[in-house]
Amino acid sequence: MTRAHPDFYEQGIDLFNEGRFFECHEAWEEIWKRSDGAEKLFYQGLIQAAVAILHAQRGNLEGARSLYEKASTKLAPIPHEHMGLAVGELREELCRFIDIATGANATALPNPPRLRRIGK
């Protein structure tokens, strides 16, 4: 298993929490390209979650729903707490965000999810 470059990982978390979803996807992609197995799927799930939010913010609701479903599939088997993140909370917040953003009665987007660091 390849260990993630901590700077790209941490940078991606910071960018995600700043609402800079395209930029965080770019940072995590650097790690994703060099990882494999379950670790690769974890990074891919984070990337797809970020891009799902970005699509929702840009009004591409079909793309947001599609990427959310892909991200959910990859993040579902990840433990509630993983690699210093509250992944379980992300899954719940992302589901809520996408449901509201893509709902028939959506008038305004809710605040996007944030990644909570744990165990530091």
N, C-alpha and C positions, 0 to 999 in steps of 0.2 A: 504494500500500500504506500502510495506517495503521500508524504506529509505536505499539507497546504503551506504555501508561502504565507506566513502570518500577516505580512503587510497588505497583500491583496485581499485576504479574507477580512481583516479588520477594516480596511479602507472601504470594502463593499458594504459592510454593516453600517459604517458611518454615513456613507452616501445614501443607502436605503433610508436610514432614519432622518436624513435631511430632505427626503422626497426627490432625490436625484436618481430616479430609477434607471434611466438609460446608462448613466455613468457607473452605477453599482453593477449593472449587468456586464459592463465592459471589464471591470475589475475582477469579478468572479469568473468570467470567461477565461481569464489568464490561468486560473487554478484548475478550472474544469478541464481545459485542454490537456493538462498534465496528470490528471487523476484517472482512477479506474474503479470498477466495481461499485459497491454501495456508496463510496465516497463521491464518485462521479455523479451518481443519481441524486445525491443530496445537493450538490452544487447546481446541477441542472434544475432541480426543483426550486431552489432559491432564485435562480435566474428567471425561470418561467413565471414565478410569482411576481417578481419585479416588473417583468414585461406585461403581464396581465394587468397590473395596476396602471402602467403607462398607457396601454391601449384604452382602458376605461377613461382615463383622464383626457385622452385625445378623441373620445367619442366613438371608438371602434369597439362597440359592445360585443359583437360576435367574436372578434379576436380576443377580447378580454375573457369571455366565457370559455373559449376553447383553450387558451393558455392556462387559465385557472384550473380546468379539469386535468390538464397534463401535469401541472405543478402538484395538484392534490394527490394524484396517483403516485408521484415520486416521494412526496413528503409524508404520506400516510404511514408507511412502516418505520419512519424515523422515531426514535424515542422522544418523549415529551420534552426532555432536556437533552441537548446534543451539541457538542463542540462549543460549549459556552453560551448557547442560545436557548431561549424558551420556545422551541419549535411548536409545541402543542398550542401555545397562545397564538403563534403566527397562523397556524392552520385555522383556528377559530375566527380570528380577526379577518383573515383573508376571505373566508367563506361569507362572513357578514358583509364585508365591503363589496364583494362581487354580486351578492344577492341584491343589495340595495342599488348598486350602480347599474345593473342590467335589468332591474325590475321595471314592470310596466308603468309604475307610478313615480319613477325616479325624476325628481326635479333638480336636485343638486347632489353632487357627489359627497359622500361622507369623508371624513379625514381618513387617509390611507393607513393601513397597519404600520406598526413599528416593530422592530426587532428588539426584544429585551435580553440584555446580557445577564448571565447568571454565573454564580460561583467564582467571581473574580476577587 
